[in-house]
Amino acid sequence: MTTALASISAVVIGRNEGERLKRCLQSLHGMRTVYVDSGSTDGSPQLARSRGAELVELDMGEPFTAARARNAGYRALKGGANDLRYVQFVDGDCELAAGWIEAAAAFLDGNPKVGAVCGRRRERFPERSVYNWLCDVEWEGPPGETRFFGGDVMIRREAFEAVNGYREDMIAGEDPELAVRLRAAGWPAWRLDREMTLHDAAMTRFSQWWRRAVRAGYSYALGACLHGKGPEQHFVWEARRTWIWGFWLPLVCLAAGLMASPWGWAAWLIYPLQVARQTLRNTGSLRQRATLAFFQTLARFPEALGQVMFERDRLLGRQRRLIEYK
């Protein structure tokens, strides 16, 4: 029997999303929804209430994380829904695709050992900037069992509670980290070959892309620190790749240039060679492959900065606040 929609609820998190939040709430089609706001100044809480959502306003005196917001939304849902079976988490800058809720619930109904299910997230305006387009490429993933999911995901209540939800101290990479713990508890995640959400990254400036890459580097270091010694070696390869290309190789190239000038400066040619190598490996038109390869290579530098920031925070024993790009 297919799960009744009454036993599926949604948690939306956001801050100052404006029209994006309006589209997000409209796409939920009357589902019981909890909106968790993190200090909006644009009237988002009032908008959510006017659309029938229950409101949770986080105490911004405590460090904010998306994980903390999602857990707060889940606790609000659980308090008034004894028949709750599945929770659809969605970011406030996303809009659910028509039919996604029904398809995801039907899949979980038919696969009782699966803990979470996601689908295809697309960028709403990939043509507006190369940075939006890069996000759209990033969301690609093959259908089937998956290691990772993002902020848009439907999770089985039983699985979510088995691992005590999200880690609230994660400032980045909280979704892949949850996926690791779900698998360890016997609840794999699955990606369906169908549309799930439209996302509006709204990235039009290089500085936004750079900060987002810094956050990715921080998440690699944090994830490897937490689960790198486990059987999956979570984010170990990503962290190691970043250290090599974004930190150690630049030092080697700089040393070669200073110690064996002028020929030593040719060591920097390893980077255009890496772009050429990645271009051959990527798919799409030549322009798309080359553009993606250029940014894949360039991203190692802000990612390395993110990892250095993590190591600094770890040595000082402090928790860094969220790294935001918009």
C-alpha positions in Angstrom: 0.0 0.0 0.0 1.4 3.4 -0.9 2.1 5.7 2.0 -0.6 8.3 2.6 0.6 11.8 2.1 -0.6 12.7 5.5 2.3 10.7 7.0 4.9 12.6 5.0 5.9 16.1 6.2 8.5 18.6 5.1 11.2 20.7 6.8 12.3 23.8 5.0 15.3 25.9 6.2 16.2 29.3 5.0 17.3 32.9 5.6 16.3 35.9 3.5 15.2 33.7 0.5 12.4 36.0 -0.6 10.7 34.8 -3.8 12.7 31.6 -3.7 11.0 30.7 -0.4 7.6 31.5 -1.8 8.2 29.1 -4.7 9.5 26.5 -2.3 6.5 26.6 -0.1 4.1 26.6 -3.0 5.7 23.4 -4.4 4.9 21.5 -1.2 1.2 21.5 -2.1 -0.4 21.7 1.3 1.8 19.2 3.1 2.4 19.7 6.8 5.5 21.9 6.7 7.8 23.3 9.3 9.9 26.3 8.2 13.0 27.0 10.2 14.3 30.6 9.9 17.7 31.7 10.9 17.5 35.4 11.4 15.8 36.6 8.2 15.2 40.3 7.9 13.1 40.2 4.6 9.8 39.0 6.1 10.4 35.3 5.5 8.9 34.2 8.8 5.7 36.1 8.0 5.6 34.7 4.5 6.0 31.2 5.8 3.1 31.6 8.3 0.9 33.1 5.6 1.5 30.0 3.5 0.4 27.7 6.3 3.8 26.6 7.4 4.7 26.2 11.1 7.5 28.5 12.1 10.6 27.8 14.2 12.9 30.7 14.7 16.4 29.7 15.7 18.2 31.4 18.6 21.0 33.2 16.7 22.9 33.6 20.0 24.1 30.0 19.3 26.3 29.2 16.3 24.1 28.6 13.3 24.5 25.5 11.1 22.1 24.0 8.5 22.3 20.7 10.5 21.0 22.5 13.6 18.2 24.0 11.6 17.1 20.7 10.1 17.1 19.0 13.5 15.0 21.8 15.0 12.5 21.4 12.2 12.4 17.6 12.7 11.8 18.0 16.4 8.9 20.3 15.7 7.4 17.8 13.2 7.8 14.9 15.6 6.0 16.7 18.4 2.7 16.7 16.5 2.8 13.7 14.1 2.6 10.2 15.6 2.0 8.8 12.2 5.0 10.5 10.6 6.9 8.0 8.3 9.0 10.1 6.0 10.4 13.6 6.1 11.3 15.6 3.1 14.1 18.0 3.8 14.4 20.9 1.4 16.4 24.1 1.3 14.4 27.3 1.0 16.1 28.3 -2.3 14.7 25.1 -3.9 11.4 24.1 -5.5 10.2 20.5 -5.5 9.4 19.0 -8.8 5.8 17.9 -9.5 5.3 14.2 -8.5 8.6 13.9 -6.5 6.9 13.4 -3.1 4.8 10.6 -4.4 7.6 8.9 -6.3 10.1 9.1 -3.4 7.5 7.8 -0.9 6.6 4.9 -3.3 10.2 4.0 -3.6 10.7 3.9 0.2 7.5 1.9 0.6 8.9 -0.7 -1.8 12.4 -0.7 -0.4 12.0 -0.9 3.4 15.8 -1.2 4.0 16.6 2.1 2.2 16.9 5.0 4.6 17.0 8.0 2.3 16.1 8.8 -1.3 17.1 11.7 -3.5 16.7 12.6 -7.2 18.0 15.1 -9.7 18.6 18.6 -8.5 18.9 21.2 -11.3 19.9 24.8 -11.3 17.0 27.2 -12.2 19.2 29.6 -14.2 22.4 27.8 -15.4 22.7 30.2 -18.3 23.0 33.3 -16.1 26.6 32.7 -15.0 29.3 30.1 -15.4 29.1 29.6 -11.6 25.4 28.6 -11.8 26.3 26.2 -14.6 29.1 24.7 -12.5 26.5 24.0 -9.8 24.2 22.3 -12.3 27.0 20.0 -13.4 27.9 19.3 -9.8 24.3 18.0 -9.1 24.7 15.3 -11.7 24.9 11.7 -10.3 24.1 8.2 -11.5 20.9 6.5 -10.3 21.1 3.7 -7.8 22.7 3.4 -4.4 24.6 6.6 -3.7 27.3 7.6 -1.1 26.1 11.2 -0.8 23.0 13.3 -0.9 22.5 17.0 -0.4 20.1 19.2 1.5 17.1 18.0 -0.5 16.3 14.5 0.5 13.5 12.3 1.8 14.5 10.3 4.9 12.7 7.5 6.7 11.8 8.5 10.2 13.1 5.2 11.7 16.5 5.7 10.0 16.8 9.3 11.0 16.2 8.6 14.6 18.5 5.5 14.6 21.5 7.9 14.0 20.1 10.8 16.0 19.8 13.1 13.0 22.3 15.6 11.8 25.5 16.5 13.7 24.7 20.0 14.7 28.3 21.1 15.0 28.9 20.5 11.2 29.3 23.9 9.5 29.8 22.2 6.1 29.4 18.7 4.6 26.6 17.7 7.1 24.6 15.8 4.4 27.4 13.5 3.3 28.3 12.9 6.9 24.7 11.9 7.7 24.8 9.5 4.8 27.9 7.8 6.2 26.3 7.2 9.5 23.1 6.0 7.9 25.0 3.4 5.9 26.9 2.3 9.0 23.6 1.7 10.7 22.3 -0.4 7.8 20.3 2.4 6.0 21.7 3.0 2.6 20.7 6.0 0.4 19.4 5.8 -3.1 19.3 8.2 -6.0 16.3 8.0 -8.4 16.5 8.8 -12.1 13.9 11.6 -11.9 13.6 15.3 -11.2 13.6 16.3 -7.6 14.2 20.0 -7.1 15.1 23.3 -8.9 17.8 25.1 -7.0 18.6 28.8 -7.3 22.3 29.3 -6.5 22.2 32.9 -7.5 25.9 33.0 -8.0 27.0 35.7 -10.4 30.4 36.7 -8.9 33.7 35.0 -8.8 34.0 35.8 -5.0 30.8 33.7 -4.4 32.3 30.8 -6.2 35.5 31.2 -4.3 33.8 31.2 -0.9 31.8 28.2 -1.9 35.0 26.3 -2.8 36.6 27.3 0.5 33.6 25.8 2.2 34.0 22.6 0.2 37.6 22.3 1.3 36.6 22.8 4.9 34.0 20.0 4.6 36.6 17.6 3.1 38.9 18.2 6.0 36.1 17.9 8.6 34.7 14.8 7.0 38.0 13.1 6.7 38.8 14.0 10.4 35.5 12.4 11.5 35.2 9.3 9.3 38.5 9.1 7.4 39.7 6.1 9.4 36.5 4.1 8.7 36.0 1.6 6.0 34.8 4.2 3.6 37.6 6.6 4.2 35.1 9.4 3.9 36.5 12.4 2.0 40.1 11.2 2.4 40.8 11.2 -1.3 39.2 14.6 -1.8 41.2 16.1 1.1 44.4 14.5 -0.1 43.8 15.7 -3.7 43.3 19.2 -2.4 46.5 19.2 -0.3 48.5 18.0 -3.2 47.2 20.4 -5.9 46.3 23.4 -3.8 49.1 23.4 -1.2 52.1 21.2 -1.7 52.6 21.5 -5.5 52.3 25.4 -5.4 55.1 25.3 -2.8 57.2 23.0 -4.9 56.7 25.2 -8.0 57.5 28.3 -6.1 60.7 26.8 -4.7 61.7 25.5 -8.2 61.2 29.0 -9.7 63.3 30.7 -6.9 66.0 28.1 -6.8 66.4 27.3 -10.5 65.3 30.5 -12.3 64.4 31.0 -15.0 63.8 27.4 -16.1 62.4 26.4 -12.7 59.3 28.5 -13.3 58.3 26.0 -16.0 57.2 23.8 -13.1 53.9 25.8 -13.1 53.1 24.3 -16.5 51.8 21.3 -14.5 48.6 23.2 -14.0 47.7 23.9 -17.7 48.6 20.2 -18.3 46.2 19.2 -15.6 43.5 21.3 -17.2 44.2 19.6 -20.5 44.0 16.2 -18.8 40.7 17.0 -17.2 39.3 18.3 -20.4 39.9 15.0 -22.1 38.2 13.2 -19.2 35.1 15.4 -18.9 32.0 15.1 -21.1 30.1 17.6 -23.2 31.2 20.0 -25.9 34.8 21.0 -26.0 34.0 24.4 -24.5 32.0 22.8 -21.7 34.8 20.2 -21.0 37.5 22.9 -21.0 35.5 25.3 -18.8 34.8 22.6 -16.2 38.4 21.5 -16.3 39.7 25.0 -15.7 37.5 25.5 -12.6 38.1 21.9 -11.3 41.8 22.8 -11.3 41.4 26.3 -9.9 39.1 25.1 -7.1 42.0 23.3 -5.5 43.4 26.6 -4.2 40.3 27.9 -2.3 39.7 24.3 -1.2 43.2 24.2 0.3 42.5 27.5 2.1 39.4 25.8 3.6 41.5 22.9 4.8 44.1 25.2 6.3 41.2 27.0 8.1 39.9 23.7 9.5 43.4 22.7 10.8 43.7 26.1 12.4 40.3 25.8 14.1 41.1 22.3 15.2 44.5 23.4 16.8 42.8 26.3 18.5 39.9 24.2 19.7 37.2 26.5 18.3 34.2 26.0 16.1 34.1 28.3 13.0 30.9 30.0 12.0 29.2 29.1 8.8 31.0 29.9 5.5 28.4 31.5 3.3 28.5 32.5 -0.3 25.2 34.4 -0.7 
